[in-house]
Amino acid sequence: MHTNRSHSSWPPAGRLPYRPIYPLKFQERRKTTVQKGHDFVFRGARYQVKGNRPSGKPGSFVTWVPKATNYEWDFLVWVHYNQRYEIQEAWLWGVSEYIAAFDAIKRLSPAHYRQGQRLR
C-alpha cells in the first residue's frame, strides 16, 4: 500500500525528533527494535531510517547509500553522519516519490537522496 500522506506536520520546524528511551508507553515495551518494513511510527505514519558515515580512513567519504528493500513505510529518512556519528544532514522522502525516483535505479548516491526534503 502506497500513501501520499502529507508530512508537513513532521518534523516540527524541520527538526529531527528526539525521544528519550524511558519512560516508554506500556504498548511500546512489547515492541522489538526489529520490525518488518519500518523503524518507528510517529503520529500514525511509518518511518524507515537509513544512514551512512565515512569509514574513518583518511580521505574517505560516502559514495553510495542504502536503497530501501521494501516499501512497507510511509516516509524514509536518510541520515548522513560524520565519523563520530554526529548528524551532518538528513533528508525525507515519501514512499510514492521515492518509488517514482529510485525504483529503477540499482545503486544510489548521496546526490540522489539530496533531491528530497531537507530536514537538517
HUNOR-V248669 format. One record per run of one state. SS is the DSSP state (A for helix, B for strand, O for the rest). FROM is the first residue (numbers start at 1). LEN is the number of residues. If there is no record, write none. Layout:
BEGIN
ss->SS from->FROM len->LEN
ss->SS from->FROM len->LEN
END
This chain:
BEGIN
ss->O from->1 len->11
ss->A from->12 len->3
ss->O from->15 len->11
ss->A from->26 len->4
ss->O from->30 len->10
ss->B from->40 len->3
ss->O from->43 len->2
ss->B from->45 len->9
ss->O from->54 len->11
ss->B from->65 len->1
ss->O from->66 len->9
ss->B from->75 len->7
ss->O from->82 len->5
ss->B from->87 len->8
ss->A from->95 len->8
ss->O from->103 len->5
ss->B from->108 len->1
ss->O from->109 len->1
ss->A from->110 len->4
ss->O from->114 len->3
ss->B from->117 len->2
ss->O from->119 len->2
END
